[in-house]
Amino acid sequence: MNKYSLNIKWKFNEEFESWNMIIISDDSKEHVTEVIKNYQKTNNVEFESPVDLMDAICDEHGWQWEDFYYDIEIVSD
């Protein structure tokens, strides 16, 4: 199994928000990237959030996704 970190910039109320996730898949990073980038257009559907998008993709492709949490986060003054 491969683990890929994913950052999706999703537009909410005219502003972009970053969503960080981990994708777990046997497929290549290139294939995973193309599927995610093109899923809404290819399937003629629009999702309300990245969570809904990734749920649909993972169900269809047998992948898993997890929220990305930082093990260490530092704020510098």
C-alpha positions, 0 to 999 in steps of 0.5 A: 500500500502506498500513502500519499499526502494530498492538499486540495484547495477548495473554494467556499464562499469565494475563498479557497481553503486548504484541505490536507488528507492522506490517500492510501492506495495500491495505485501509482501517485500519477494515477491517483492524482489524475483520478482526483483532478478529473473525477468531477468533470469525468463523472459530470458531478459536483461535490459540496466538499473535498470529503464528499469527493474523496468518499466517492472516489475511494468507494469507487477505486477501493482506496482509503483516505484519512485526515492529515494531522501534523505530528509536530506544528511550530509557530515561529515568532 
